[in-house]
Amino acid sequence: MKYELHGVPFAKLSSSIVDDQRQLPPPGATAEEDEAQFADDPEICSPIFIDFGTNVKLGKGVFINVNCVIIDTCLVTIGARTLIAPNLSIYSGTHPTNPELRDGMKGPEMGKEVHIGEDVWVGGDVVILPGVRVGKGSTLGAGAVVTKDVPDYTIVVGNPAKILRRVDGHENDEIGPVPTIPSIDTYR
């Protein structure tokens, strides 16, 4: 399957948007071989809105469903093989709560990085707030508002999101602090 916009291959267009300087591989001998070359690339369904676009890093095999909003005032990373359902909102930007300091659009914009680990499943209509780290293998239940870090292999639900239980196969793991997210070079 060949994707083009005004005769320009989509892969070439997207590379120019994200300033990816890697050369595209030569076309495969068959459509299947051509498709297989990009099997590990992230898949993003439109529409999607990204505020700046330069502070978002995706791991291999990430799937982002429709109506995703990412306010990337600060770095937002999404780990390999993470699945995202429709209507996810990730906010790394924030504003002062004091209205005089906020001063409409004249006040400062601040923020904190958001990191989602590998193999995470994000349910529909989830909101992730600035400074949150989601541990690998975790599940964020539909409608969750994630205000605090989520440890590895846990399921969180609700508003604000709270731990429901451990992921199957990890029931006896100790729930500890969220580990350090891999270096940004992992996402290049």
C-alpha positions, -999 to +999 in steps of 0.1 A: +000+000+000+015+033-011+006+065+008+011+098-010+001+134-006+002+154-039+025+128-054+050+128-025+054+096-005+041+101+030+072+087+046+093+114+029+068+141+041+067+129+077+105+127+078+108+164+068+083+174+095+101+157+123+136+165+109+144+128+106+176+128+085+177+090+080+175+079+044+144+059+034+151+023+023+147+014-013+112+002-022+106-035-016+102-060-045+066-066-035+040-045-016+043-069+013+081-065+015+077-027+012+052-027+041+074-049+062+102-023+061+080+000+082+064-026+105+081-012+136+072+025+128+046+042+150+011+042+136-009+074+142-046+078+133-059+112+124-070+136+136-042+144+161-032+177+176+003+183+189+011+218+202+047+222+191+056+189+176+092+191+185+090+177+220+073+144+213+093+112+210+077+078+201+092+043+205+089+015+180+055+001+173+035+028+191-002+029+181-021+062+186-058+061+179-080+091+168-084+125+186-052+125+205-041+159+219-005+164+231+005+197+246+042+193+244+055+224+261+080+200+277+092+166+265+066+139+261+079+103+255+058+073+246+076+039+249+077+011+224+046-010+217+024+013+237-013+012+226-034+044+229-072+044+226-092+074+212-093+108+229-061+107+249-050+141+263-014+146+274-006+179+290+030+187+297+022+225+299+006+244+327-001+280+338+000+297+372-031+293+393-028+329+405-049+350+381-028+381+384+004+362+376-014+342+348-027+375+333-045+358+304-021+351+276+006+374+289+016+353+319+042+325+319+037+290+305+054+264+326+055+226+324+069+193+333+079+163+312+055+134+307+070+099+302+050+068+293+069+036+295+070+006+271+041-018+266+015+005+282-022+003+273-040+037+276-078+034+275-102+059+259-107+094+272-076+093+295-060+126+307-024+126+317-012+157+336+023+174+337+051+156+354+036+121+353+056+090+346+037+059+337+057+027+344+062-001+318+034-027+313+008-006+330-028+000+320-047+033+323-084+025+325-109+044+303-116+079+316-087+079+341-073+113+351-036+105+359-022+131+383+006+111+399+032+085+388+021+050+379+044+021+390+053-006+365+027-033+358-002-017+376-038-009+365-051+025+375-087+038+371-107+068+381-105+105+387-080+110+401-065+077+390-058+052+418-042+018+417-069-009+411-045-039+411-014-054+396-013-066+360-019-103+356+013-122+362+027-095+384+004-098+414+032-106+438+055-078+426+061-052+452+046-018+441+076+005+443+086+038+429+084+044+392+118+036+376+138+061+356+125+063+321+151+054+294+173+080+279+159+101+250+183+084+227+160+053+230+134+071+210+156+081+181 
